[in-house]
């Protein structure tokens, strides 16, 4: 029997690179790896346009749709993208924001209010720093250009939140530089940080804060999960185990490569020292797969989404994923 062809869209990550090169291949599957660097483009094409059989997908959007009863996709507990988030809160130094609590009542820009990075950042601000976000005025739009951030499939929130689309001729980053918003929470570094002295991080010591967060809570924020179109899975239920096994093998291949000390695998001069530090902090695996090793992270995301009126009820982390 010939292998099943599946089209898979994902960024060009080290943890999935062995699948792209063919060094690792899922049993019984001819995986066509479609590298796309803009994750919003992946989501819009996968969800909105029906492209691809499987892809990385926004964790918050999957959980929101699951809560709403939309079962278009099934998920595996493999996480192509994850990142600590305290480094990605930027302020205009003239805004009067000196501490996290000063964000209350301010105008804050965001790429997309419902994006997973924004969910985690708001959750950290509210739960770890006591920030009252109830009267924040949110302006959402593309960070680096005028207009919207992609073309996501939207759902109404369960409670009103003061969110407005950016209708100005400026990007969200430009609005921050002009003082028309006071702060920006983003999935990446603000493009004018470093070139505009007025744009600074809310947490200059973000690395210490992120290390403390992990040491206290074991939360390493998950941005994306691995999703399969349900119609593909129901016709071929064996693909779930095959894909999961291959993705875990690809991740382990990348971790093993990082451990090689004969020739350094990256251009970062203190790569080995940094990797050893992370392994010590995270118990030997900087990028665990499966539900149980990520339970604290997933439960935090679910809690934050309930607090932010995105889902209607609590849920168990394991209920979101196929058993593997």
C-alpha positions as CSV (number, residue, x, y, z in Angstrom):
1,X,0.0,0.0,0.0
2,X,1.4,3.4,-1.0
3,X,2.1,6.0,1.7
4,X,-0.6,8.5,2.5
5,X,0.4,12.0,1.2
6,X,-0.2,14.8,3.7
7,X,0.6,18.5,3.3
8,X,1.9,20.1,6.5
9,X,2.4,23.8,7.0
10,X,4.9,25.0,9.7
11,X,7.7,27.5,10.3
12,X,11.3,26.4,9.7
13,X,12.0,25.4,13.3
14,X,15.0,23.4,14.6
15,X,12.5,21.1,16.4
16,X,10.8,20.2,13.1
17,X,13.7,20.6,10.7
18,X,14.4,16.8,10.5
19,X,10.9,16.3,9.1
20,X,11.6,19.0,6.5
21,X,14.9,17.4,5.4
22,X,13.6,13.9,5.5
23,X,16.0,12.7,8.3
24,X,12.9,11.8,10.2
25,X,9.8,10.5,8.4
26,X,6.4,9.4,9.8
27,X,5.6,5.8,9.2
28,X,3.1,5.3,6.3
29,X,3.0,9.0,5.4
30,X,4.6,11.1,2.6
31,X,4.8,14.4,4.5
32,X,5.0,17.5,2.3
33,X,6.5,20.1,4.6
34,X,5.4,23.6,3.5
35,X,7.6,26.1,5.3
36,X,5.8,29.4,6.0
37,X,7.5,31.9,8.3
38,X,4.5,34.1,9.1
39,X,2.4,32.0,11.5
40,X,-0.7,34.2,10.9
41,X,-0.5,33.3,7.3
42,X,-0.5,29.6,8.2
43,X,-3.5,29.9,10.4
44,X,-5.5,32.0,7.9
45,X,-4.8,29.5,5.1
46,X,-5.4,26.4,7.2
47,X,-8.5,27.6,9.0
48,X,-10.0,30.2,6.7
49,X,-9.1,28.8,3.3
50,X,-9.1,25.0,4.0
51,X,-5.5,24.5,2.8
52,X,-3.2,21.8,4.2
53,X,-4.0,18.5,6.0
54,X,-2.2,19.4,9.1
55,X,-0.4,22.4,10.4
56,X,0.8,24.3,13.5
57,X,-2.1,26.2,14.9
58,X,-2.7,28.9,17.5
59,X,-3.3,27.2,20.8
60,X,-5.8,29.9,21.9
61,X,-7.8,29.7,18.7
62,X,-8.0,25.9,18.9
63,X,-9.2,26.0,22.5
64,X,-11.7,28.8,21.7
65,X,-13.2,26.8,18.8
66,X,-13.2,23.6,20.9
67,X,-15.2,25.4,23.6
68,X,-17.6,26.7,21.0
69,X,-18.2,23.1,19.7
70,X,-16.3,23.6,16.4
71,X,-14.5,20.2,15.9
72,X,-13.0,21.0,12.4
73,X,-9.6,20.0,13.8
74,X,-8.1,17.6,16.2
75,X,-4.9,18.3,18.1
76,X,-1.7,16.5,19.2
77,X,0.3,17.6,22.2
78,X,3.3,18.6,20.2
79,X,4.1,22.3,20.4
80,X,6.0,23.8,17.5
81,X,6.2,27.3,19.0
82,X,6.5,28.4,22.6
83,X,8.1,31.4,24.2
84,X,8.3,33.3,27.5
85,X,6.5,36.6,27.1
86,X,7.7,39.3,29.5
87,X,10.2,40.6,27.0
88,X,7.5,41.6,24.6
89,X,5.7,44.4,26.6
90,X,6.8,47.8,25.3
91,X,5.9,51.3,26.6
92,X,6.5,54.8,25.4
93,X,8.7,56.3,28.2
94,X,6.6,59.5,28.0
95,X,3.3,57.6,28.7
96,X,3.6,57.8,32.5
97,X,3.8,54.0,32.8
98,X,6.5,53.2,35.3
99,X,5.2,49.9,36.7
100,X,2.8,47.2,35.5
101,X,-0.1,48.5,37.5
102,X,0.2,51.8,35.6
103,X,-1.2,50.1,32.6
104,X,-4.7,50.3,34.2
105,X,-6.9,52.6,32.1
106,X,-4.2,53.1,29.4
107,X,-4.4,52.6,25.6
108,X,-2.6,49.4,24.8
109,X,-1.8,48.1,21.3
110,X,-1.9,44.5,20.3
111,X,-1.6,42.6,17.0
112,X,-4.7,40.6,17.7
113,X,-6.4,40.6,21.1
114,X,-7.1,36.9,20.9
115,X,-3.6,35.8,19.9
116,X,-2.1,33.3,22.3
117,X,0.9,35.6,23.1
118,X,-1.5,38.4,24.2
119,X,-3.5,35.9,26.3
120,X,-0.4,34.9,28.2
121,X,0.8,38.4,28.7
122,X,-2.5,39.7,30.0
123,X,-2.7,36.6,32.3
124,X,0.8,37.3,33.7
125,X,0.0,40.9,34.2
126,X,-3.3,40.2,36.0
127,X,-2.3,37.2,38.1
128,X,1.3,37.8,38.9
129,X,1.4,41.6,39.0
130,X,-2.2,42.5,40.1
131,X,-2.9,44.7,37.0
132,X,-6.5,45.8,36.6
133,X,-7.1,45.3,32.9
134,X,-10.9,45.9,33.1
135,X,-10.7,49.5,31.8
136,X,-7.8,49.2,29.4
137,X,-8.6,50.5,25.9
138,X,-7.2,48.0,23.4
139,X,-6.2,48.9,19.8
140,X,-5.6,45.9,17.6
141,X,-3.9,45.8,14.2
142,X,-0.7,44.9,12.4
143,X,2.4,45.8,14.4
144,X,4.6,46.8,11.4
145,X,2.1,48.2,8.9
146,X,-1.3,49.9,8.9
147,X,-4.4,47.7,8.9
148,X,-5.3,44.4,10.4
149,X,-3.1,41.6,11.5
150,X,-4.1,38.9,9.1
151,X,-7.6,37.7,8.4
152,X,-8.5,35.5,11.3
153,X,-11.8,33.7,11.8
154,X,-13.3,35.5,14.7
155,X,-15.8,34.7,17.4
156,X,-17.6,37.1,19.8
157,X,-16.2,37.3,23.3
158,X,-18.5,36.2,26.1
159,X,-18.3,39.6,27.8
160,X,-17.7,43.1,26.3
161,X,-14.1,44.2,26.2
162,X,-13.1,47.7,24.9
163,X,-11.3,46.7,21.7
164,X,-11.1,48.9,18.6
165,X,-9.5,48.1,15.3
166,X,-6.6,50.4,14.2
167,X,-8.2,52.6,11.5
168,X,-5.3,55.1,11.4
169,X,-2.8,55.3,8.6
170,X,-0.1,54.2,11.0
171,X,1.1,50.8,12.3
172,X,0.6,49.9,16.0
173,X,4.3,50.4,16.5
174,X,4.1,53.8,15.0
175,X,1.1,54.7,17.2
176,X,3.3,53.8,20.2
177,X,6.1,56.0,18.9
178,X,3.7,58.9,18.3
179,X,2.3,58.6,21.8
180,X,-1.2,57.8,20.6
181,X,-1.1,54.5,22.6
182,X,0.8,54.1,25.8
183,X,2.0,50.5,25.5
184,X,2.2,47.5,23.2
185,X,2.0,43.8,23.9
186,X,3.4,41.8,21.0
187,X,4.4,38.4,19.8
188,X,7.8,39.7,18.8
189,X,10.1,42.6,19.5
190,X,8.7,46.0,18.6
191,X,10.3,47.0,15.3
192,X,11.3,50.5,16.6
193,X,12.8,49.2,19.8
194,X,16.5,50.1,19.7
195,X,16.1,52.7,17.1
196,X,13.7,55.0,19.0
197,X,14.9,55.9,22.5
198,X,11.3,56.4,23.6
199,X,10.3,52.8,23.1
200,X,11.5,50.7,26.0
201,X,10.6,47.4,27.7
202,X,8.3,47.4,30.7
203,X,10.5,44.7,32.1
204,X,14.1,45.4,31.3
205,X,15.0,42.4,33.5
206,X,12.6,40.1,31.7
207,X,15.0,37.2,31.8
208,X,15.1,37.1,35.6
209,X,11.3,37.4,35.7
210,X,10.8,34.6,33.2
211,X,13.2,32.3,35.0
212,X,11.4,33.0,38.3
213,X,8.1,32.3,36.6
214,X,9.3,28.9,35.4
215,X,10.9,28.0,38.7
216,X,7.7,28.8,40.6
217,X,5.1,27.5,38.3
218,X,6.7,25.4,35.5
219,X,4.9,27.6,33.0
220,X,6.7,27.7,29.6
221,X,4.1,29.4,27.4
222,X,2.8,27.3,24.5
223,X,1.9,29.4,21.5
224,X,1.1,26.7,18.8
225,X,0.0,23.1,18.8
226,X,-0.1,20.5,16.1
227,X,-3.5,20.2,14.4
228,X,-4.9,17.7,11.9
229,X,-8.0,18.3,9.9
230,X,-10.6,16.0,11.5
231,X,-11.8,14.7,8.1
232,X,-8.2,13.4,7.5
233,X,-8.0,11.9,10.9
234,X,-11.4,10.1,10.8
235,X,-10.5,8.5,7.4
236,X,-7.0,7.5,8.7
237,X,-7.0,7.5,12.5
238,X,-3.6,5.8,12.6
239,X,-2.0,9.1,11.3
240,X,-2.2,10.6,14.8
241,X,0.2,8.2,16.4
242,X,2.5,8.2,13.3
243,X,2.8,11.9,13.2
244,X,3.2,12.3,17.0
245,X,6.0,9.7,17.1
246,X,7.8,11.4,14.1
247,X,7.5,14.9,15.6
248,X,8.8,13.8,19.0
249,X,11.7,12.1,17.2
250,X,12.4,15.3,15.2
251,X,12.5,17.4,18.4
252,X,14.8,14.9,20.1
253,X,17.0,14.9,17.1
254,X,17.3,18.7,17.4
255,X,18.0,18.5,21.1
256,X,20.7,15.9,20.6
257,X,22.3,18.1,18.0
258,X,22.4,21.0,20.4
259,X,24.3,18.9,22.9
260,X,27.1,18.2,20.5
261,X,30.3,19.8,21.8
262,X,32.8,18.9,19.1
263,X,31.5,21.6,16.7
264,X,29.1,24.2,17.9
265,X,25.6,23.8,16.3
266,X,24.8,27.6,16.4
267,X,26.7,30.8,15.9
268,X,25.9,32.0,19.4
269,X,29.3,32.0,21.2
270,X,28.0,30.8,24.6
271,X,25.5,28.3,23.2
272,X,26.7,25.4,25.2
273,X,26.7,27.3,28.5
274,X,23.2,28.6,27.8
275,X,22.0,25.1,26.9
276,X,23.4,23.6,30.1
277,X,21.8,26.3,32.1
278,X,18.4,25.7,30.5
279,X,18.7,21.9,30.9
280,X,19.5,22.4,34.6
281,X,16.5,24.7,35.1
282,X,14.1,22.6,33.0
283,X,15.1,19.1,34.2
284,X,16.9,18.0,31.0
285,X,14.3,18.7,28.3
286,X,13.9,22.3,27.2
287,X,10.9,21.4,24.9
288,X,8.8,18.6,26.4
289,X,6.0,17.0,24.4
290,X,2.8,15.4,25.8
291,X,0.1,16.7,28.1
292,X,1.6,15.8,31.5
293,X,4.9,17.6,31.2
294,X,3.0,20.7,30.0
295,X,0.1,20.5,32.4
296,X,0.9,23.7,34.3
297,X,1.4,25.6,31.1
298,X,-1.8,24.4,29.5
299,X,-3.9,24.9,32.6
300,X,-2.6,28.4,32.9
301,X,-3.7,29.1,29.3
302,X,-7.1,27.7,29.9
303,X,-7.5,29.8,33.1
304,X,-6.4,32.9,31.4
305,X,-8.8,32.4,28.5
306,X,-11.7,32.0,31.0
307,X,-10.7,35.2,32.8
308,X,-10.5,37.0,29.5
309,X,-14.0,35.9,28.4
310,X,-12.8,33.7,25.5
311,X,-14.2,30.4,26.7
312,X,-17.3,29.5,28.6
313,X,-16.3,26.7,31.0
314,X,-13.3,25.0,32.5
315,X,-11.8,22.1,30.7
316,X,-9.2,19.4,31.3
317,X,-6.0,19.8,29.4
318,X,-6.0,16.2,28.3
319,X,-9.5,16.6,26.7
320,X,-8.0,18.9,24.1
321,X,-5.8,16.3,22.5
322,X,-6.0,13.0,20.9
323,X,-4.6,10.2,23.1
324,X,-1.1,9.3,22.0
